[in-house]
Amino acid sequence: MPEPKFIPRMQDQPTLPPPDIGDLVPKGSTARVVDMTVRSIDRSTLTSLYPGGGAMAYALAV
C-alpha cells in the first residue's frame, strides 16, 4: 500500500503584515478554541485509514 502524502500545512508561518496570522484573531475568540481542540485530537487512526497514492492531499488538521 502506498505511503500517504499530505500537503504541508503552514498555519504558523510568519507573514507580512501582520507578523503572525494569529495577531488577527482576538484573544478568547471561538476560533482559538477550535484551533486548540483540532491540534489536540489524535489523528493517527484517521491517518492509518487513508490509503495514500495519487496526488498529495491536505493534512487532516486542515
Secondary structure, DSSP 8 states (H G I E B T S, - for coil): -----EE---TT---SSSSSGGGGS-TT-HHHHHHHHHHHS--HHHHHH----SS-EE-TT-
